Amino acid sequence: MNELVFYDTLRQGLWISVVISMPILTAALVTGVAIGLFQALTSVQEMTLTFVPKLAAILIVFWISMAFMTETLVGFFTGRIVPMIAGI
């Protein structure tokens, strides 16, 4: 295997990991900012208040985007990794 092919595959794998994690990280960010704004406006400084809504938002977004994540990973594996293993 050529170094160029190795680094290109590594780059593509890292980019796919970024794309796959983006919906979950965005949901956590938006929920965290909304709860932080709520805490700042109401002067409620409860540390556990941010945990449950973030966890619920992450689980909902994960459940919704599970098909997208699976299709993306399977596409990368069958389109890039399997041909490299088979030597095509």
Disulfide bonds with the S-S distance in Angstrom:
none
